[in-house]
Amino acid sequence: MPTMYPGTAVPEWTAADGMPHHDNPAVSSVALEFGRLRTVGDYLAVRDNGLIPGRKYTDTQIGGTEARMHFQGIQRCNPPNDDVLLLTGGDPADAVSHLFVCRLASRPKGRAWGTNLRFSRKPPDSDGLVHIYALDRKMWHAGGMSLLGDLLVLPLEGDPDDGSRVDFFDVTDPFDVRRFPEPLCIHRPKDVGKGGAVALTRLPNQHYLCGVWTDSDHLPRRLDLYLSVDTNLLHGFRPELLSWQADRMLPAGGPNVAYQTISFVIQRDGAMFLIGTENTSATSPYVRGDDRVDLLHIEFSPETTHAAAPVLTMPTVTRIAEKNVACERDFANLDAAGGIMIAPDWSADGEEAEGRLSLYAAYHWRIARCIRFIEFSQDTPITAAAIEDTERGWIDLFEHPNFRGQRLTVSGTLDAAIPDYGSIFVQDSGFSDRVSSVRYQLPQGVTYRLYRDDQYRPKKSQNVPLEGDGMVHEIRDLQAEADFDNTISSSKYDGTG
């Protein structure tokens, strides 16, 4: 049942609930997947449905540059619940930390959501906040969370004297979340410090590694590492920790990082990576910085990763890639909330699932009684395998030649018929007569047609047919290749609309 603010307590997990699935699929090449993450994303929003009162989680709640009350973490749930979005936040006034559960019923499962704001600046009534959990009434700050399958790991902080804590939750049913009891909990007393973001993974020896990122206390910026007691996660983690300080990062002399979210990613060959998100401004969003995503390669000794009785050894951490993403128009900020989704992509029947990366980023506060966020999915490579299903087809229409600027994406048949580009929003602005380049992949025999005028006119001439053969195709410059630069005003599949 929907709950009013400040939310309901989380019930305790019991053995009768069963252990949740707690593995993420391995990724063939993390560097390639990271490189394919788009830098311009799709804009989304969910209605608050009246569950958050008054000025709570708005920029007027705290005021000034302190602004401690805001959304802190974001995660899209894994299949089959990948129509659900989770957000964390903290209310210092009421001294309560939150987990917000939202459903986007208008969006597809099994692939990127794409925007739900194409035909209106308000999301559909079906896309909204459904449930609020009050996580803790003392440790009011719920930070950057991450998912290992259906196992949610989440850091909680309170006032400086309270230290911090890492809690574990079963989100097999995200509308009936369960908190794991002791000993599956990591307590971090005052002398250990705060914990702003957390990540979890399983090592090759089947032990678990938990990383807690901290950059806001009296100690140096660091990643505190914990090793599980044994291969049974329910037995919890050893109290001893190993602190890797961020100034050890290679290559030496790199940027000072302050991650809001971290996520472990495992490559198919066993290599371990960490993705961290941040905004480079210490006073964002008041002073805008760059919204940056870092890819770190983490190398442990086999004593940690492969030994039957492992010991924590100091890792070598190398920053191998970075990218800036466009978090614009008060839709997202990586100093507020970021989250990596590692979802399975079944490329063919019987094949092992490959991990696919997506990035989600949310804004600090509600705007017009909505929670805004951006989805950064992946560009499909030109060498991608052929497709046979229209629902796996896609068309990307770009504002500028060579696939630059605003991007309108048509994914499958959802929202595919667009009678008037003058009546839609793309990254929260207009898109009429703006298309200059195209990438697409459609099955054999399927055609998606771009029309010069609105309402699919004229029907017999002056249109661009995007004809499918299963493969990826590109038109880098519509003016040069089809004499159609900046003149597209409607589009649809042949035989529809």
C-alpha positions as CSV (number, residue, x, y, z in Angstrom):
1,M,0.0,0.0,0.0
2,P,1.3,3.5,-0.7
3,T,2.6,5.2,2.4
4,M,2.7,8.7,3.5
5,Y,5.8,10.6,4.7
6,P,8.1,9.8,6.5
7,G,7.5,6.2,5.5
8,T,7.2,2.7,7.0
9,A,9.8,0.7,8.8
10,V,11.5,-2.1,6.8
11,P,10.5,-5.6,8.0
12,E,13.3,-8.0,8.9
13,W,14.4,-10.7,6.5
14,T,14.0,-14.3,7.7
15,A,15.1,-17.6,6.3
16,A,11.5,-18.2,5.2
17,D,11.9,-15.4,2.7
18,G,14.7,-17.3,0.9
19,M,18.0,-15.9,-0.2
20,P,17.7,-13.3,-3.0
21,H,19.6,-13.8,-6.3
22,H,22.9,-12.0,-5.6
23,D,25.1,-12.0,-8.7
24,N,25.5,-9.6,-11.5
25,P,26.4,-10.9,-15.0
26,A,30.0,-10.6,-16.0
27,V,30.9,-8.2,-18.8
28,S,32.9,-9.3,-21.8
29,S,35.0,-6.1,-22.0
30,V,34.3,-3.5,-19.3
31,A,36.4,-0.8,-21.1
32,L,34.3,-1.2,-24.3
33,E,31.0,-1.2,-22.4
34,F,32.1,1.9,-20.5
35,G,33.2,3.6,-23.8
36,R,29.8,3.0,-25.3
37,L,27.9,4.7,-22.5
38,R,26.2,7.7,-24.0
39,T,27.1,11.2,-22.8
40,V,23.7,12.6,-23.8
41,G,20.9,10.7,-22.1
42,D,17.1,10.3,-22.1
43,Y,15.2,12.5,-19.7
44,L,12.6,10.9,-17.4
45,A,10.6,11.8,-14.4
46,V,8.2,10.2,-11.9
47,R,5.3,11.9,-10.1
48,D,5.6,12.2,-6.3
49,N,1.9,11.2,-6.1
50,G,1.5,13.5,-3.1
51,L,3.5,11.2,-0.8
52,I,6.2,13.8,-0.1
53,P,4.8,16.8,1.7
54,G,5.3,20.5,1.3
55,R,8.9,21.6,0.9
56,K,10.5,18.3,1.8
57,Y,13.2,17.3,-0.8
58,T,13.0,20.7,-2.6
59,D,15.7,23.4,-2.8
60,T,13.8,25.5,-0.3
61,Q,13.8,22.9,2.5
62,I,17.3,23.8,4.0
63,G,18.4,26.8,1.9
64,G,21.8,28.4,1.5
65,T,24.7,26.2,0.4
66,E,24.2,23.6,3.0
67,A,21.3,21.8,1.3
68,R,21.8,18.5,3.1
69,M,18.3,17.2,2.3
70,H,18.4,15.7,-1.2
71,F,18.3,12.5,-3.2
72,Q,21.5,10.6,-2.7
73,G,21.4,7.4,-4.7
74,I,19.6,5.9,-7.6
75,Q,19.2,2.3,-8.9
76,R,17.1,0.7,-11.6
77,C,16.1,-2.8,-10.3
78,N,17.1,-5.9,-12.2
79,P,14.8,-8.1,-14.2
80,P,12.0,-9.1,-13.8
81,N,11.4,-5.9,-11.7
82,D,13.2,-3.5,-14.2
83,D,10.2,-1.2,-14.3
84,V,11.1,-0.2,-10.7
85,L,13.4,2.7,-9.7
86,L,14.9,3.0,-6.2
87,L,16.2,6.3,-4.7
88,T,17.8,7.1,-1.4
89,G,17.7,10.3,0.6
90,G,18.0,11.9,4.0
91,D,15.9,14.3,6.0
92,P,18.0,16.0,8.7
93,A,15.1,18.0,10.0
94,D,13.0,14.9,10.8
95,A,16.2,12.8,11.4
96,V,15.2,10.0,9.0
97,S,16.8,8.2,6.1
98,H,14.7,7.1,3.2
99,L,14.4,4.5,0.4
100,F,11.9,5.6,-2.2
101,V,10.3,3.0,-4.5
102,C,8.9,4.2,-7.9
103,R,7.3,2.3,-10.7
104,L,7.5,3.4,-14.4
105,A,4.7,1.4,-15.9
106,S,4.8,3.2,-19.2
107,R,8.3,2.1,-20.0
108,P,9.5,-1.1,-21.5
109,K,11.2,-4.0,-19.7
110,G,14.2,-5.8,-20.9
111,R,15.9,-2.8,-22.5
112,A,16.6,0.9,-22.0
113,W,13.6,2.8,-20.8
114,G,14.0,5.8,-23.1
115,T,12.2,9.1,-22.2
116,N,8.7,9.2,-20.8
117,L,8.6,13.0,-21.4
118,R,8.5,13.0,-25.2
119,F,4.9,14.2,-25.6
120,S,4.6,16.2,-22.3
121,R,6.9,17.8,-19.7
122,K,4.9,15.8,-17.1
123,P,5.3,12.1,-16.8
124,P,2.3,9.8,-17.4
125,D,0.1,9.2,-14.4
126,S,1.3,5.6,-14.4
127,D,4.9,6.6,-13.6
128,G,5.3,7.6,-10.0
129,L,6.4,7.2,-6.4
130,V,4.6,4.2,-4.8
131,H,6.2,3.5,-1.5
132,I,8.5,5.2,1.1
133,Y,10.6,3.3,3.6
134,A,11.9,5.0,6.7
135,L,15.3,3.3,7.0
136,D,16.6,4.7,10.3
137,R,15.4,7.4,12.7
138,K,18.9,8.3,13.9
139,M,21.3,7.8,11.0
140,W,19.4,10.1,8.7
141,H,21.7,10.1,5.7
142,A,21.3,7.3,3.2
143,G,24.0,7.5,0.6
144,G,25.1,6.0,-2.7
145,M,23.8,2.4,-3.0
146,S,24.4,-0.5,-5.3
147,L,22.8,-3.7,-6.4
148,L,24.2,-7.2,-6.6
149,G,21.3,-9.0,-8.3
150,D,18.4,-8.5,-5.9
151,L,20.6,-7.7,-3.0
152,L,20.7,-4.0,-2.2
153,V,23.7,-2.6,-0.2
154,L,23.3,0.8,1.3
155,P,25.3,3.1,3.6
156,L,23.8,5.1,6.5
157,E,25.4,8.1,8.3
158,G,24.3,10.2,11.2
159,D,25.9,13.0,13.1
160,P,29.7,12.8,13.4
161,D,29.6,11.1,16.7
162,D,27.3,8.3,15.3
163,G,29.8,6.8,12.9
164,S,28.2,5.0,10.0
165,R,26.7,1.6,9.0
166,V,26.2,-0.5,5.9
167,D,22.9,-2.3,5.7
168,F,21.8,-5.1,3.4
169,F,18.3,-5.5,1.9
170,D,16.4,-8.1,-0.1
171,V,14.6,-6.3,-3.0
172,T,13.4,-9.5,-4.7
173,D,10.0,-7.8,-4.3
174,P,10.9,-4.0,-4.3
175,F,7.4,-3.2,-2.8
176,D,8.1,-5.6,0.1
177,V,11.7,-4.9,1.0
178,R,13.4,-6.9,3.8
179,R,16.4,-5.8,5.8
180,F,18.9,-8.5,6.7
181,P,19.5,-8.9,10.5
182,E,22.8,-9.2,12.3
183,P,25.4,-10.4,11.5
184,L,24.9,-9.2,7.9
185,C,25.6,-5.6,8.8
186,I,28.8,-3.5,8.9
187,H,29.1,-1.2,11.8
188,R,31.6,1.7,11.5
189,P,32.3,3.5,14.7
190,K,33.3,7.1,15.0
191,D,37.1,6.3,14.8
192,V,36.5,4.5,11.5
193,G,34.5,7.3,10.0
194,K,31.6,8.0,7.7
195,G,30.5,6.0,4.6
196,G,29.0,7.9,1.7
197,A,28.8,5.2,-1.0
198,V,29.1,1.4,-1.0
199,A,29.6,-1.4,-3.5
200,L,29.5,-5.2,-3.2
201,T,30.9,-8.1,-5.3
202,R,31.6,-11.8,-5.1
203,L,35.3,-12.9,-5.6
204,P,36.4,-15.9,-7.6
205,N,36.9,-17.8,-4.3
206,Q,33.2,-17.2,-3.6
207,H,33.9,-14.8,-0.7
208,Y,32.4,-11.3,-0.8
209,L,34.1,-8.0,-0.9
210,C,32.4,-4.8,0.3
211,G,33.9,-1.4,-0.5
212,V,32.9,1.8,1.4
213,W,33.9,5.1,-0.1
214,T,34.4,8.1,2.2
215,D,35.6,11.6,1.5
216,S,33.7,13.7,4.1
217,D,35.2,13.1,7.5
218,H,38.5,13.8,9.4
219,L,40.4,11.0,7.6
220,P,41.8,11.0,4.0
221,R,39.6,10.2,1.0
222,R,39.6,6.4,0.9
223,L,38.0,3.1,-0.1
224,D,37.5,0.9,3.1
225,L,37.5,-2.8,2.1
226,Y,35.8,-5.6,4.0
227,L,36.0,-9.3,3.4
228,S,33.2,-11.7,4.3
229,V,33.7,-14.2,7.1
230,D,33.3,-17.1,4.7
231,T,31.4,-18.0,1.5
232,N,28.0,-17.7,3.3
233,L,27.0,-14.1,3.0
234,L,24.6,-14.5,6.0
235,H,27.6,-14.8,8.3
236,G,28.5,-11.2,7.6
237,F,31.9,-9.5,7.3
238,R,35.1,-9.6,9.2
239,P,35.4,-6.5,11.5
240,E,39.0,-5.8,10.3
241,L,39.1,-3.5,7.3
242,L,41.8,-2.4,4.8
243,S,41.9,1.3,3.8
244,W,43.1,2.1,0.4
245,Q,43.7,5.9,0.2
246,A,42.8,7.7,-2.9
247,D,46.2,9.3,-3.3
248,R,47.5,5.9,-4.1
249,M,45.6,5.9,-7.4
250,L,47.6,5.4,-10.6
251,P,48.7,7.3,-12.6
252,A,50.0,9.5,-9.9
253,G,49.0,13.2,-9.9
254,G,45.5,12.6,-11.1
255,P,42.4,14.5,-10.0
256,N,41.1,14.6,-6.4
257,V,38.0,12.4,-6.6
258,A,34.9,12.6,-4.4
259,Y,32.6,9.8,-5.5
260,Q,28.9,9.9,-4.7
261,T,28.3,6.4,-6.0
262,I,30.6,3.4,-6.6
263,S,29.9,0.0,-8.3
264,F,32.1,-3.1,-8.8
265,V,32.0,-4.6,-12.3
266,I,33.5,-8.0,-13.0
267,Q,34.9,-8.8,-16.4
268,R,34.4,-12.3,-17.9
269,D,38.1,-13.1,-17.5
270,G,37.9,-12.3,-13.8
271,A,39.3,-8.8,-13.9
272,M,37.8,-6.4,-11.4
273,F,36.7,-2.8,-12.1
274,L,35.1,0.0,-10.1
275,I,33.0,2.7,-11.6
276,G,32.7,6.0,-9.6
277,T,30.4,9.0,-10.3
278,E,30.8,12.6,-9.1
279,N,30.3,16.2,-9.9
280,T,33.6,18.1,-9.8
281,S,32.1,21.2,-8.0
282,A,32.2,21.1,-4.2
283,T,29.1,23.4,-4.1
284,S,27.0,21.8,-6.9
285,P,24.3,22.4,-8.1
286,Y,24.8,26.1,-7.0
287,V,28.1,26.2,-8.9
288,R,28.0,23.7,-11.7
289,G,30.9,21.4,-12.2
290,D,31.5,18.6,-14.6
291,D,29.4,15.4,-14.2
292,R,32.1,12.8,-14.4
293,V,32.2,9.0,-14.5
294,D,35.5,7.2,-13.8
295,L,36.5,3.7,-14.6
296,L,39.1,2.1,-12.2
297,H,40.9,-1.2,-12.7
298,I,41.4,-2.9,-9.3
299,E,44.0,-5.6,-8.9
300,F,44.3,-7.8,-5.8
301,S,46.8,-10.4,-4.9
302,P,45.6,-14.0,-5.4
303,E,45.7,-14.3,-1.6
304,T,42.6,-12.1,-1.6
305,T,40.7,-13.3,-4.7
306,H,41.6,-17.0,-5.1
307,A,42.7,-18.4,-1.8
308,A,40.3,-20.7,0.0
309,A,41.2,-18.9,3.3
310,P,41.7,-15.4,1.9
311,V,43.3,-12.4,3.4
312,L,42.9,-8.8,2.4
313,T,45.9,-7.4,0.5
314,M,46.4,-3.8,-0.6
315,P,45.1,-3.5,-4.2
316,T,46.6,-1.6,-7.1
317,V,44.1,0.8,-8.4
318,T,44.5,2.4,-11.9
319,R,42.2,5.0,-13.4
320,I,41.9,3.8,-17.0
321,A,39.1,5.9,-18.4
322,E,36.8,8.8,-17.7
323,K,33.9,10.6,-19.4
324,N,31.8,13.6,-18.8
325,V,28.1,13.2,-19.2
326,A,25.5,16.0,-19.9
327,C,23.3,16.5,-16.8
328,E,21.5,19.6,-17.8
329,R,18.2,21.5,-17.2
330,D,17.9,20.5,-13.5
331,F,17.2,16.9,-14.5
332,A,20.3,15.3,-13.0
333,N,23.5,15.9,-11.1
334,L,26.2,13.4,-10.2
335,D,26.8,15.2,-6.9
336,A,23.2,14.2,-6.0
337,A,22.5,10.7,-7.2
338,G,24.2,8.3,-9.6
339,G,23.9,4.6,-10.1
340,I,25.2,1.9,-12.5
341,M,23.0,-0.9,-13.7
342,I,24.6,-4.2,-14.8
343,A,21.8,-5.9,-16.6
344,P,21.7,-9.2,-18.5
345,D,21.5,-9.0,-22.2
346,W,20.4,-12.4,-23.7
347,S,21.7,-12.1,-27.3
348,A,20.5,-15.5,-28.4
349,D,18.7,-18.5,-27.0
350,G,21.0,-20.7,-24.9
351,E,23.8,-18.2,-24.7
352,E,25.2,-17.1,-21.4
353,A,24.0,-13.7,-20.3
354,E,26.4,-10.8,-21.0
355,G,26.4,-7.8,-18.6
356,R,25.4,-4.5,-20.1
357,L,26.1,-1.2,-18.4
358,S,23.7,1.7,-18.0
359,L,24.1,4.9,-15.9
360,Y,21.3,6.6,-14.1
361,A,21.6,10.1,-12.6
362,A,19.0,12.1,-10.6
363,Y,18.7,15.7,-9.5
364,H,19.0,16.9,-6.0
365,W,15.4,17.8,-5.4
366,R,11.8,17.5,-6.6
367,I,10.6,20.0,-9.2
368,A,6.9,20.6,-9.9
369,R,6.1,17.6,-7.7
370,C,8.2,15.3,-9.8
371,I,11.5,13.5,-9.3
372,R,13.7,14.0,-12.4
373,F,16.4,11.8,-13.7
374,I,18.4,10.8,-16.8
375,E,19.2,7.4,-18.3
376,F,22.5,7.0,-20.1
377,S,22.2,3.8,-22.1
378,Q,24.7,2.5,-24.7
379,D,25.4,3.2,-28.3
380,T,25.1,0.1,-30.4
381,P,28.3,-0.6,-32.3
382,I,28.2,-0.6,-36.1
383,T,29.4,-4.2,-36.0
384,A,26.5,-5.5,-33.8
385,A,24.9,-8.8,-34.8
386,A,21.8,-8.7,-37.0
387,I,18.4,-8.6,-35.4
388,E,15.1,-10.2,-36.5
389,D,12.6,-8.7,-34.0
390,T,11.2,-5.2,-34.5
391,E,11.0,-4.7,-30.8
392,R,14.8,-4.9,-30.7
393,G,15.0,-2.3,-33.5
394,W,15.9,1.3,-32.9
395,I,16.3,4.6,-34.7
396,D,18.5,7.4,-33.3
397,L,17.9,10.9,-34.9
398,F,20.5,13.5,-34.2
399,E,20.4,17.3,-34.2
400,H,23.8,17.8,-36.0
401,P,25.8,15.9,-38.6
402,N,28.1,13.0,-37.4
403,F,25.7,12.1,-34.6
404,R,26.1,15.1,-32.4
405,G,23.7,17.3,-30.3
406,Q,20.2,16.4,-29.1
407,R,19.1,12.8,-29.9
408,L,15.6,11.5,-30.4
409,T,15.5,7.7,-29.9
410,V,12.8,5.4,-31.2
411,S,13.1,2.0,-29.5
412,G,10.9,-0.8,-30.8
413,T,7.4,0.2,-31.5
414,L,6.7,2.1,-28.3
415,D,6.0,5.8,-29.0
416,A,7.3,5.1,-32.6
417,A,4.6,7.1,-34.5
418,I,5.4,10.8,-34.1
419,P,3.0,12.9,-36.2
420,D,4.5,16.3,-35.3
421,Y,8.0,17.0,-34.2
422,G,6.9,20.5,-33.2
423,S,4.8,19.0,-30.4
424,I,7.4,16.8,-28.8
425,F,10.3,17.3,-26.3
426,V,13.8,16.0,-26.8
427,Q,16.1,16.5,-23.8
428,D,13.4,19.0,-22.6
429,S,13.5,21.2,-25.8
430,G,11.9,21.3,-29.2
431,F,13.0,19.2,-32.1
432,S,11.1,20.4,-35.2
433,D,13.2,20.6,-38.3
434,R,16.3,19.6,-36.3
435,V,17.4,16.2,-37.7
436,S,20.7,16.2,-39.5
437,S,22.0,12.6,-39.0
438,V,20.7,9.1,-38.3
439,R,21.7,5.7,-37.0
440,Y,19.4,2.8,-37.0
441,Q,19.0,-1.0,-36.9
442,L,15.8,-2.6,-38.1
443,P,14.9,-6.2,-39.2
444,Q,14.8,-7.3,-42.8
445,G,11.7,-6.0,-44.5
446,V,10.9,-3.3,-41.9
447,T,10.9,0.3,-42.9
448,Y,10.8,3.4,-40.8
449,R,10.0,6.6,-42.8
450,L,11.1,10.2,-42.1
451,Y,8.7,12.8,-43.5
452,R,9.5,16.4,-44.5
453,D,6.2,17.7,-43.1
454,D,4.1,16.9,-40.1
455,Q,1.2,14.4,-40.2
456,Y,3.4,12.1,-42.4
457,R,3.2,14.4,-45.4
458,P,3.8,14.1,-48.3
459,K,3.2,10.4,-48.4
460,K,4.7,9.5,-51.9
461,S,7.7,11.7,-52.2
462,Q,10.1,13.9,-50.2
463,N,10.6,11.3,-47.4
464,V,13.6,9.3,-46.2
465,P,13.0,5.5,-46.0
466,L,15.1,3.8,-43.3
467,E,15.1,0.2,-44.7
468,G,16.0,-2.6,-42.5
469,D,18.2,-5.6,-43.2
470,G,19.0,-6.5,-39.6
471,M,22.3,-4.6,-39.5
472,V,23.3,-1.2,-38.1
473,H,23.3,1.7,-40.7
474,E,24.4,5.3,-40.5
475,I,23.6,8.5,-42.4
476,R,26.2,10.9,-41.2
477,D,24.8,13.9,-43.0
478,L,21.2,14.0,-44.3
479,Q,21.8,17.1,-46.3
480,A,24.7,15.5,-48.3
481,E,23.2,12.1,-48.7
482,A,19.4,12.8,-49.0
483,D,19.0,16.6,-49.3
484,F,17.0,16.6,-46.1
485,D,19.0,18.6,-43.6
486,N,16.8,20.1,-40.8
487,T,13.6,19.3,-42.6
488,I,12.2,16.3,-40.8
489,S,8.8,17.0,-39.1
490,S,7.2,13.5,-38.6
491,S,8.0,9.8,-38.7
492,K,6.5,6.3,-38.4
493,Y,6.8,2.7,-39.4
494,D,5.3,1.8,-42.8
495,G,1.8,0.4,-42.4
496,T,1.1,2.3,-39.1
497,G,-0.4,5.5,-38.0
